[in-house]
Amino acid sequence: MFKLLALFIALFAAQLAPRASSQDLSAEQREELRSLLTGYSVAIRDLIVDRLTPVPWQGKGACTVELTQLPGGQVIRASLSDCEFPEDIQNQVIARLETMNTPYQGFERVFRRTFTIRLR
């Protein structure tokens, strides 16, 4: 679980970097953004873990998931790559993730239309 959180934070931080240069932000603003990013990462991690609880993916290898969402948090596309999961598990993961809504309100500053996560 903690590996997944660290991975989320790293991925979101990397994806956030082009939006706001650290040179443009004060130390206080950077800390506020980092805190918001951490909260967003945790909320999405918890949501994904909850959505995938019925799917027996753990222990089946690893898989990269790219999610595309609309402002407001509606996931409109989930795609898998570099995936070691059996095909039936892949189909279940995609079906469950494409029917979820990610947190949005309060996280607008760190929202990304597309992001990538790695399930292990």
VEXVO-120868 format. One line per field, with one value per residue (C-alpha): x, y, z; residue number from 1. Coordinates in nm, 2 decimals. Each point is the difference from the previous one (the first is absolute). Layout:
N
xx: (X/...)
yy: (Y/...)
zz: (Z/...)
i: (NUM/...)
This chain:
120
xx: (0.00/0.28/0.19/-0.32/-0.03/0.37/-0.04/-0.32/0.17/0.31/-0.22/-0.22/0.29/0.17/-0.32/-0.06/0.34/-0.07/-0.30/0.18/0.37/0.15/0.17/-0.34/-0.12/0.10/0.11/-0.34/-0.18/0.21/-0.08/-0.37/0.01/0.20/-0.26/-0.29/0.18/0.05/-0.37/-0.10/0.23/-0.13/-0.36/0.05/0.21/-0.27/-0.27/0.19/0.08/-0.37/-0.12/0.24/-0.06/-0.24/0.26/0.26/0.29/0.25/0.27/-0.06/0.29/0.01/-0.19/0.02/-0.34/-0.06/-0.32/-0.16/-0.26/-0.21/0.00/-0.24/0.18/-0.20/0.24/-0.06/0.28/0.22/0.27/0.26/0.35/0.30/-0.25/0.07/-0.36/-0.20/-0.24/-0.31/0.15/0.10/-0.36/-0.13/0.25/-0.10/-0.37/0.02/0.22/-0.20/-0.31/0.16/0.01/0.32/0.01/-0.01/-0.16/0.28/0.27/-0.04/0.35/0.16/-0.25/0.14/-0.21/0.22/0.22/0.18/0.03/0.17/-0.18/0.22)
yy: (0.00/0.25/-0.08/0.09/0.33/0.09/-0.09/0.21/0.30/-0.03/-0.04/0.30/0.21/-0.07/0.07/0.32/0.15/0.16/0.18/0.21/0.06/-0.01/0.32/0.17/-0.12/0.11/-0.27/0.03/-0.05/-0.30/-0.16/0.07/-0.15/-0.30/-0.05/0.02/-0.24/-0.25/0.03/-0.05/-0.30/-0.16/0.05/-0.15/-0.29/-0.08/0.02/-0.23/-0.25/0.00/-0.04/-0.29/-0.18/-0.25/-0.07/-0.26/0.20/0.00/-0.26/-0.03/0.22/0.36/0.23/0.36/0.17/0.33/0.18/0.28/0.21/0.31/0.30/-0.11/-0.33/-0.23/-0.26/-0.04/-0.24/-0.26/-0.17/-0.25/-0.05/-0.21/-0.22/-0.34/-0.06/-0.28/0.14/-0.06/0.20/0.28/0.02/0.02/0.28/0.21/-0.05/0.10/0.30/0.14/0.02/0.21/0.36/0.14/0.28/0.34/0.27/0.16/-0.16/0.22/0.14/-0.35/-0.15/-0.18/-0.12/-0.30/-0.18/-0.33/-0.24/-0.33/-0.29/-0.26)
zz: (0.00/0.09/-0.32/-0.19/0.18/-0.06/-0.37/-0.02/0.16/-0.23/-0.31/0.08/0.10/-0.33/-0.19/0.19/-0.06/-0.34/0.14/0.26/0.00/0.35/-0.08/-0.03/0.34/0.35/0.25/0.17/-0.34/-0.09/0.34/-0.05/-0.34/0.12/0.28/-0.25/-0.23/0.28/0.10/-0.36/-0.04/0.32/-0.10/-0.35/0.14/0.25/-0.27/-0.24/0.28/0.09/-0.36/-0.06/0.32/-0.16/-0.28/0.09/-0.16/0.29/-0.03/-0.37/-0.11/-0.09/-0.24/-0.11/-0.01/-0.19/0.10/-0.19/0.18/-0.05/0.23/0.27/0.03/-0.23/-0.14/-0.37/-0.09/0.17/-0.20/0.11/-0.12/0.10/0.18/0.15/0.11/-0.17/-0.26/0.21/0.29/-0.25/-0.12/0.35/0.09/-0.30/0.06/0.36/-0.06/-0.29/0.22/0.28/0.07/0.16/0.26/-0.16/0.22/0.20/-0.21/-0.32/0.03/-0.02/-0.24/-0.31/-0.28/-0.05/0.25/0.03/0.29/0.05/0.17/0.17)
i: (1/2/3/4/5/6/7/8/9/10/11/12/13/14/15/16/17/18/19/20/21/22/23/24/25/26/27/28/29/30/31/32/33/34/35/36/37/38/39/40/41/42/43/44/45/46/47/48/49/50/51/52/53/54/55/56/57/58/59/60/61/62/63/64/65/66/67/68/69/70/71/72/73/74/75/76/77/78/79/80/81/82/83/84/85/86/87/88/89/90/91/92/93/94/95/96/97/98/99/100/101/102/103/104/105/106/107/108/109/110/111/112/113/114/115/116/117/118/119/120)
